[in-house]
Amino acid sequence: MPGVAVVEIGSNGLKMSIKNDDYSFFSYKPLPVEMVDEKHIAGKDLAEKIWGFVLEASARKVHPENIEIIATGGFRIAENSEEVLNEISKKCNIYARIIHPLEEARLTAAAACERVRFKGYALVVDSGGASTELILANKQKNGKIDILSKTSIPLGSKVWKKYSEEERNKIIAKYIKLFQKNCEWDEIKSNISMVITNSNAVSRIVSKMNYKGEGTYRYNAAITAFTAKADIGEYRKVSEQIAKMPSQEVLQEQYASGATLLQFMPAMEVFNKVLDGLKLEKGTVKPQIFKPGDGLLMQKYRKAKTKEAVSCIEGEVIETGKGKMQDWHKPIAGFYKKSAASHEKKIEIIPQKDKSLIIKSEKGKVQYEEETKIKVENADYQMVYDMLKERQTNANVKKIDMAGIKSQKLQINMVLAATSLGITVLNMPDLTKMNIDKKLISYTEMKQQELRKPQRPKANDSRPAPKMQEKTRPV
């Protein structure tokens, strides 16, 4: 079984994780991401660091085809993100990409919930330097993780002190209201058994709370992630006491180290403000080590295992229908067979008597009436993404027209999926009238404006093209 690796570039640093033939995780400590200023990343230095990670992965028998390089939050707002990604891709000969916010949420939830045992609902709090992600996850009996709500609060440990107390409260209240609006929060709140967070500050507090007083206390993030947890009420009492401590006492009690002290208090305050805003008073706080890259790593590993068993791939697909497969059906059907294997899902490929082709999955239905005519029904983001990706791959589609699409859910999914794939949207709906995060709206509109600009080929651009194997996407 080949090893797989994911290099993740975030606002808090650079990290690589490997899952090799021995079924072991090797997570490498984050390296700092140097910034020229608030909106510009130092690309050359970053490319060299990532190249070092790629060499390390290769030494552990990970083939370059099984190495993924992804960038998150900070790259979406950096003005030179494309230039830096070009530099990384050229240096490493591996396509580097920015992951979509919805994909980031799904991968984060998968990574967090994979390593924690819980029943029913869990709140995942992904604490970053520039933002804090809230994800409401539901674990079903078969182990599948459903995301019921997600929001990104533009407050993190690095930017916390840039705002006044009043401004912070307004920002948190605004985004928590949006988060609650997307789900039946009042009913779900009492059934949340676990608050899972990767906040270093919360991890250190809970670790010390679990210390039994035997031997010399030393904080260990990995041991804390495996063993430590605390009641929300008890955690709040301790954190309130810490908030009143002078810095020297915080260091003496080992709640923070010299390197983490400046971000310790802001990180703790962000987490506590979230609990206050959501009015969560019962349940368990569970520190955990997770990042979107960890979720992608597990997904790539499963995909690599599935790729080895051709019979398993065929077994994922059900071919039914009374019609005959047409020649133009075959590349479409082939694409969805690969998609089924990539996402561990079952789909139906149904040729019709009228020579049309229907693709069904639990996510919706797509009907290809002719090579150029498509009808989409009840499809969520993943199904829409698959459909557009198939047309982009097999028919070189570069533009889609939204005229005539009335379903707001389908409009949102079409626009977001097209933007992720670099497809221009014609007659784009007014996103400001829809229930979408404003940051995501501005990002989508900016990317669409870039796509509409005439593209001039760059003489010295040797950035490798994206691999055509299926990439992950949000649910």
C-alpha positions as CSV (number, residue, x, y, z in Angstrom):
1,M,0.0,0.0,0.0
2,P,1.7,3.3,-1.1
3,G,2.1,6.1,1.4
4,V,0.3,9.4,1.1
5,A,1.2,12.9,2.3
6,V,-0.5,16.3,2.6
7,V,1.3,19.6,3.0
8,E,-1.0,22.3,4.5
9,I,-0.3,26.1,4.4
10,G,-2.3,28.0,7.0
11,S,-2.2,31.4,8.6
12,N,-0.5,29.8,11.7
13,G,2.2,28.0,9.7
14,L,3.2,25.2,7.4
15,K,2.5,21.5,8.3
16,M,3.0,18.1,6.7
17,S,1.3,14.8,7.7
18,I,2.2,11.4,6.3
19,K,0.4,8.1,6.4
20,N,2.7,5.3,5.2
21,D,2.8,1.6,4.6
22,D,3.0,0.9,8.4
23,Y,-0.4,2.7,8.9
24,S,1.3,5.4,11.0
25,F,0.8,9.1,11.1
26,F,3.9,11.3,11.1
27,S,2.9,14.9,11.7
28,Y,5.6,17.4,11.3
29,K,5.7,20.5,13.5
30,P,4.5,23.7,11.8
31,L,7.1,26.0,10.2
32,P,6.3,29.8,10.2
33,V,4.9,31.3,7.0
34,E,6.7,34.5,6.4
35,M,4.7,37.6,5.5
36,V,6.1,40.6,3.6
37,D,3.1,42.6,5.0
38,E,-0.6,41.8,5.9
39,K,-1.6,41.0,2.3
40,H,1.6,39.6,0.8
41,I,3.3,36.2,1.4
42,A,7.0,35.6,1.0
43,G,6.7,33.0,-1.8
44,K,10.4,32.0,-2.5
45,D,11.1,31.2,1.2
46,L,7.9,29.2,1.4
47,A,8.6,27.2,-1.7
48,E,11.9,26.2,-0.3
49,K,10.4,25.0,3.0
50,I,7.7,23.0,1.1
51,W,10.4,21.5,-1.1
52,G,12.1,20.2,2.1
53,F,8.8,18.6,3.1
54,V,8.5,16.9,-0.3
55,L,12.0,15.5,0.0
56,E,11.2,14.2,3.5
57,A,8.0,12.5,2.2
58,S,9.9,11.0,-0.7
59,A,12.5,9.6,1.8
60,R,9.5,7.8,3.5
61,K,8.6,6.2,0.2
62,V,5.7,8.5,-0.7
63,H,5.5,9.0,-4.5
64,P,5.0,12.6,-5.7
65,E,1.6,11.6,-7.2
66,N,0.4,10.9,-3.6
67,I,1.5,14.2,-2.2
68,E,-1.0,17.0,-2.0
69,I,-0.3,20.7,-1.3
70,I,-3.2,22.8,-0.1
71,A,-3.6,26.4,1.2
72,T,-6.3,27.7,3.5
73,G,-7.6,31.0,4.9
74,G,-4.7,33.3,4.5
75,F,-4.2,32.5,0.8
76,R,-7.7,33.5,0.0
77,I,-7.1,37.1,1.0
78,A,-3.4,37.4,0.1
79,E,-3.0,39.6,-3.1
80,N,0.0,37.5,-4.4
81,S,-1.5,34.0,-3.7
82,E,-1.5,32.9,-7.3
83,E,2.1,34.1,-7.8
84,V,3.2,32.1,-4.7
85,L,1.3,29.0,-5.7
86,N,3.0,29.2,-9.1
87,E,6.4,29.4,-7.3
88,I,5.5,26.4,-5.1
89,S,4.2,24.3,-8.1
90,K,7.3,25.0,-10.2
91,K,9.7,24.2,-7.4
92,C,8.0,21.0,-6.3
93,N,6.5,19.9,-9.6
94,I,3.2,19.3,-7.7
95,Y,0.1,21.3,-8.3
96,A,-0.6,23.5,-5.3
97,R,-4.2,24.8,-4.7
98,I,-6.4,26.9,-2.4
99,I,-9.2,24.7,-0.9
100,H,-12.7,26.1,-0.9
101,P,-14.1,27.2,2.5
102,L,-16.8,24.5,2.3
103,E,-14.3,21.8,1.5
104,E,-12.2,23.1,4.4
105,A,-15.1,22.7,6.8
106,R,-15.9,19.2,5.6
107,L,-12.3,18.1,5.9
108,T,-11.9,19.7,9.3
109,A,-15.0,18.0,10.7
110,A,-13.9,14.7,9.3
111,A,-10.4,15.0,10.9
112,A,-11.8,16.1,14.3
113,C,-14.6,13.5,14.5
114,E,-12.5,10.6,13.2
115,R,-10.4,10.6,16.4
116,V,-13.1,11.3,19.0
117,R,-15.7,8.9,20.1
118,F,-19.1,10.5,20.6
119,K,-22.8,9.9,19.8
120,G,-25.1,12.3,18.1
121,Y,-24.0,16.0,17.7
122,A,-20.6,17.6,18.2
123,L,-19.5,21.2,17.9
124,V,-16.0,21.5,16.2
125,V,-14.1,24.8,17.0
126,D,-11.2,25.2,14.6
127,S,-9.0,28.0,16.2
128,G,-6.8,29.8,13.8
129,G,-4.7,32.9,13.9
130,A,-6.9,35.0,11.6
131,S,-10.3,33.2,12.0
132,T,-12.3,30.7,14.1
133,E,-14.4,28.1,12.3
134,L,-17.5,26.7,13.9
135,I,-18.9,23.4,12.5
136,L,-21.9,21.5,13.7
137,A,-21.4,17.8,13.0
138,N,-23.7,14.9,13.3
139,K,-22.3,11.3,13.4
140,Q,-24.7,8.7,12.1
141,K,-24.8,5.1,13.1
142,N,-22.8,4.0,10.1
143,G,-20.0,6.5,11.1
144,K,-20.8,9.0,8.3
145,I,-20.3,12.7,9.3
146,D,-23.0,15.2,8.3
147,I,-22.3,18.9,8.5
148,L,-25.5,20.7,9.7
149,S,-24.1,24.2,9.9
150,K,-20.8,26.1,9.4
151,T,-19.5,29.6,9.8
152,S,-16.2,31.4,9.9
153,I,-15.8,34.1,12.5
154,P,-13.1,36.6,11.3
155,L,-11.4,36.6,14.8
156,G,-8.4,34.6,15.9
157,S,-5.6,34.7,18.3
158,K,-3.4,36.9,16.0
159,V,-6.0,39.5,15.2
160,W,-8.0,39.5,18.5
161,K,-6.3,42.6,20.0
162,K,-6.9,44.7,16.8
163,Y,-10.5,45.1,17.9
164,S,-12.1,46.7,20.9
165,E,-14.3,44.7,23.3
166,E,-17.4,46.1,21.7
167,E,-16.3,45.3,18.2
168,R,-15.4,41.7,19.2
169,N,-18.8,41.2,20.7
170,K,-20.6,42.5,17.7
171,I,-18.6,40.4,15.3
172,I,-19.1,37.2,17.3
173,A,-22.9,37.9,17.8
174,K,-23.3,38.4,14.0
175,Y,-21.6,35.2,13.0
176,I,-23.2,33.1,15.7
177,K,-26.6,34.3,14.6
178,L,-25.8,33.2,11.1
179,F,-24.5,29.8,12.4
180,Q,-27.7,29.2,14.4
181,K,-29.9,30.3,11.6
182,N,-28.7,27.4,9.4
183,C,-29.9,24.7,11.9
184,E,-32.5,24.2,14.6
185,W,-30.0,25.3,17.3
186,D,-32.4,25.6,20.2
187,E,-33.4,21.9,19.8
188,I,-29.9,20.6,19.0
189,K,-28.0,22.5,21.7
190,S,-29.2,20.2,24.6
191,N,-28.0,17.1,22.6
192,I,-24.4,18.3,21.9
193,S,-22.2,15.9,23.8
194,M,-18.8,17.1,22.8
195,V,-17.1,20.4,21.9
196,I,-13.9,19.4,20.0
197,T,-11.3,22.0,19.6
198,N,-7.7,22.3,18.4
199,S,-7.1,25.5,20.4
200,N,-3.6,25.2,22.0
201,A,-4.8,27.4,24.9
202,V,-7.8,25.2,25.7
203,S,-5.6,22.1,25.3
204,R,-3.1,23.4,27.9
205,I,-5.9,24.3,30.4
206,V,-7.7,20.9,30.1
207,S,-4.3,19.1,30.3
208,K,-3.5,20.8,33.6
209,M,-7.1,20.1,34.9
210,N,-6.5,16.4,34.2
211,Y,-3.1,16.4,36.1
212,K,-3.4,14.2,39.2
213,G,-0.5,15.7,41.1
214,E,1.8,12.7,40.6
215,G,5.3,13.4,39.4
216,T,6.5,16.5,37.6
217,Y,3.8,18.1,35.3
218,R,4.7,18.7,31.7
219,Y,2.3,19.6,28.9
220,N,2.2,17.1,26.1
221,A,-0.2,18.0,23.2
222,A,-0.4,14.4,21.9
223,I,-1.1,12.8,25.3
224,T,-3.7,15.5,26.0
225,A,-5.4,14.8,22.6
226,F,-5.7,11.1,23.4
227,T,-6.7,11.2,27.1
228,A,-7.7,14.6,28.4
229,K,-11.2,16.1,28.6
230,A,-13.2,18.4,30.9
231,D,-16.7,19.3,31.8
232,I,-17.7,22.7,30.2
233,G,-18.8,24.2,33.6
234,E,-15.5,23.1,35.3
235,Y,-13.5,24.4,32.4
236,R,-15.2,27.8,32.5
237,K,-14.4,28.2,36.2
238,V,-10.7,27.5,35.7
239,S,-10.4,29.7,32.6
240,E,-12.1,32.6,34.5
241,Q,-9.4,32.2,37.3
242,I,-6.6,32.2,34.7
243,A,-8.0,35.4,33.1
244,K,-7.2,37.2,36.4
245,M,-3.7,35.9,36.7
246,P,-0.6,38.0,35.8
247,S,1.5,36.7,33.0
248,Q,4.3,35.5,35.3
249,E,1.8,33.3,37.2
250,V,0.4,31.9,33.9
251,L,3.9,30.8,32.9
252,Q,4.7,29.4,36.4
253,E,1.5,27.3,36.3
254,Q,2.5,26.1,32.8
255,Y,-0.7,27.2,31.2
256,A,1.5,28.8,28.5
257,S,5.1,28.7,27.4
258,G,7.2,31.7,26.6
259,A,6.6,31.1,22.9
260,T,2.8,30.8,23.2
261,L,2.1,33.4,25.9
262,L,1.2,36.3,23.6
263,Q,-1.5,34.2,21.9
264,F,-2.6,32.2,24.9
265,M,-5.0,34.8,26.4
266,P,-6.6,35.8,23.0
267,A,-7.1,32.2,22.0
268,M,-8.7,31.4,25.4
269,E,-11.0,34.5,25.1
270,V,-12.1,33.6,21.5
271,F,-13.1,30.1,22.6
272,N,-14.9,31.3,25.7
273,K,-16.8,34.0,23.8
274,V,-18.0,31.3,21.4
275,L,-19.3,29.2,24.3
276,D,-21.0,32.4,25.7
277,G,-22.6,33.3,22.4
278,L,-23.9,29.8,21.8
279,K,-25.0,29.6,25.5
280,L,-23.4,26.2,25.9
281,E,-23.3,25.3,29.6
282,K,-23.4,21.5,29.5
283,G,-21.2,18.9,27.7
284,T,-17.6,18.0,27.4
285,V,-14.6,20.0,26.1
286,K,-12.3,17.7,24.2
287,P,-8.9,19.0,23.0
288,Q,-7.8,17.4,19.8
289,I,-5.1,17.8,17.1
290,F,-6.7,18.3,13.7
291,K,-6.4,20.4,10.6
292,P,-8.2,20.2,7.2
293,G,-5.0,18.5,5.8
294,D,-5.5,15.6,8.3
295,G,-9.0,15.0,6.9
296,L,-7.6,15.1,3.3
297,L,-4.8,12.7,4.3
298,M,-7.3,10.1,5.5
299,Q,-9.4,10.6,2.4
300,K,-6.4,10.2,0.1
301,Y,-5.4,7.0,1.9
302,R,-8.8,5.4,1.5
303,K,-8.8,6.4,-2.1
304,A,-5.4,4.9,-2.7
305,K,-6.6,1.6,-1.1
306,T,-9.7,1.6,-3.3
307,K,-7.7,2.4,-6.4
308,E,-5.8,-0.9,-5.9
309,A,-9.0,-3.0,-6.0
310,V,-10.7,-2.7,-9.4
311,S,-13.5,-5.0,-8.4
312,C,-14.3,-2.7,-5.5
313,I,-14.6,0.3,-7.9
314,E,-17.0,-1.6,-10.2
315,G,-18.9,-2.8,-7.2
316,E,-19.7,0.8,-6.3
317,V,-21.6,1.4,-9.5
318,I,-25.1,0.0,-10.5
319,E,-25.9,0.0,-14.2
320,T,-29.6,-0.2,-14.9
321,G,-32.2,1.1,-17.4
322,K,-33.9,-0.2,-20.5
323,G,-31.9,1.8,-23.0
324,K,-28.5,1.1,-24.6
325,M,-25.3,2.8,-23.8
326,Q,-24.4,5.4,-26.5
327,D,-20.8,6.2,-27.5
328,W,-21.1,9.6,-26.0
329,H,-22.4,8.0,-22.7
330,K,-19.2,6.1,-22.1
331,P,-16.8,8.9,-21.0
332,I,-19.6,10.3,-18.8
333,A,-20.2,6.9,-17.2
334,G,-16.5,6.3,-16.8
335,F,-16.1,9.6,-15.0
336,Y,-18.9,8.8,-12.5
337,K,-17.4,5.4,-11.9
338,K,-14.2,7.0,-10.8
339,S,-16.2,9.5,-8.7
340,A,-18.0,6.7,-6.9
341,A,-14.7,5.1,-6.0
342,S,-13.2,8.4,-4.9
343,H,-16.1,9.2,-2.5
344,E,-17.0,5.7,-1.4
345,K,-20.6,6.2,-2.6
346,K,-23.0,4.3,-4.8
347,I,-24.4,5.7,-8.0
348,E,-26.8,4.5,-10.7
349,I,-26.0,4.8,-14.4
350,I,-29.3,4.5,-16.2
351,P,-29.3,4.6,-20.1
352,Q,-32.8,5.6,-21.3
353,K,-34.8,4.5,-24.4
354,D,-34.7,8.0,-25.7
355,K,-30.9,7.8,-25.7
356,S,-30.5,10.1,-22.8
357,L,-28.4,9.1,-19.7
358,I,-29.5,9.5,-16.1
359,I,-26.9,9.6,-13.2
360,K,-28.5,9.1,-9.8
361,S,-27.0,9.1,-6.3
362,E,-28.2,9.9,-2.8
363,K,-27.1,13.5,-3.5
364,G,-29.5,14.0,-6.5
365,K,-30.0,13.4,-10.2
366,V,-28.4,14.6,-13.4
367,Q,-29.9,13.8,-16.8
368,Y,-27.9,14.2,-20.0
369,E,-30.4,14.5,-22.8
370,E,-27.7,15.1,-25.4
371,E,-24.0,15.8,-25.1
372,T,-24.7,19.5,-24.7
373,K,-28.0,19.4,-22.7
374,I,-28.1,18.8,-19.0
375,K,-30.9,18.8,-16.5
376,V,-30.1,18.8,-12.7
377,E,-32.6,17.9,-10.0
378,N,-32.4,18.0,-6.2
379,A,-28.6,18.0,-6.3
380,D,-26.4,19.2,-3.5
381,Y,-22.9,20.7,-3.9
382,Q,-21.0,17.5,-4.4
383,M,-23.4,16.2,-7.2
384,V,-23.2,19.6,-8.9
385,Y,-19.4,19.7,-8.6
386,D,-19.2,16.2,-10.1
387,M,-21.5,17.2,-13.0
388,L,-19.5,20.4,-13.8
389,K,-16.2,18.6,-13.4
390,E,-17.3,15.9,-15.9
391,R,-18.3,18.5,-18.5
392,Q,-15.0,20.3,-17.9
393,T,-13.1,17.1,-18.3
394,N,-14.9,15.5,-21.3
395,A,-16.4,18.5,-23.1
396,N,-13.9,21.3,-22.2
397,V,-16.7,23.4,-20.7
398,K,-15.4,26.9,-19.7
399,K,-18.7,28.8,-19.1
400,I,-22.1,28.0,-17.7
401,D,-25.3,30.1,-18.1
402,M,-27.5,30.4,-14.9
403,A,-30.5,31.8,-16.8
404,G,-33.6,29.8,-16.1
405,I,-32.4,28.2,-12.8
406,K,-34.9,29.2,-10.1
407,S,-33.9,27.0,-7.2
408,Q,-31.9,29.1,-4.8
409,K,-30.1,26.0,-3.4
410,L,-29.1,24.9,-6.9
411,Q,-28.0,28.5,-7.8
412,I,-25.7,28.6,-4.8
413,N,-24.2,25.2,-5.5
414,M,-23.7,25.9,-9.2
415,V,-21.9,29.2,-8.5
416,L,-19.7,27.9,-5.8
417,A,-18.8,24.7,-7.7
418,A,-18.1,26.6,-11.0
419,T,-15.9,29.1,-9.1
420,S,-13.9,26.2,-7.5
421,L,-13.3,24.7,-10.9
422,G,-12.4,28.0,-12.6
423,I,-15.6,28.0,-14.8
424,T,-17.1,31.4,-15.7
425,V,-20.7,31.9,-14.6
426,L,-23.0,33.9,-17.0
427,N,-26.2,35.5,-15.7
428,M,-24.9,35.0,-12.1
429,P,-27.6,35.5,-9.5
430,D,-27.3,38.2,-6.8
431,L,-25.5,36.3,-4.0
432,T,-26.1,39.2,-1.5
433,K,-29.8,38.2,-1.3
434,M,-28.9,34.6,-0.3
435,N,-28.0,33.1,3.0
436,I,-24.2,33.0,2.4
437,D,-21.3,34.3,4.4
438,K,-20.3,37.8,3.2
439,K,-16.6,36.8,3.1
440,L,-17.5,33.9,0.8
441,I,-19.6,36.2,-1.4
442,S,-16.8,38.6,-1.9
443,Y,-14.3,35.8,-2.6
444,T,-16.6,34.2,-5.2
445,E,-17.4,37.5,-6.9
446,M,-13.7,38.4,-7.0
447,K,-12.8,35.0,-8.6
448,Q,-15.6,35.4,-11.2
449,Q,-14.4,38.8,-12.1
450,E,-10.9,37.4,-12.7
451,L,-12.3,34.6,-14.9
452,R,-14.1,37.2,-17.1
453,K,-10.9,39.1,-17.8
454,P,-9.1,38.2,-21.0
455,Q,-6.3,35.7,-20.1
456,R,-2.9,36.5,-21.5
457,P,-0.5,33.5,-21.6
458,K,2.6,33.9,-19.6
459,A,5.8,33.2,-21.5
460,N,7.7,31.7,-18.6
461,D,4.9,30.0,-16.7
462,S,5.9,26.4,-16.3
463,R,3.4,25.6,-13.6
464,P,2.2,22.0,-14.0
465,A,-1.4,21.5,-15.0
466,P,-3.8,20.1,-12.3
467,K,-3.8,16.3,-12.2
468,M,-7.0,14.9,-13.6
469,Q,-7.6,12.5,-10.8
470,E,-10.5,13.5,-8.7
471,K,-9.9,16.1,-6.1
472,T,-11.9,16.3,-2.8
473,R,-14.8,18.6,-2.6
474,P,-17.3,19.8,0.0
475,V,-20.5,17.9,0.9
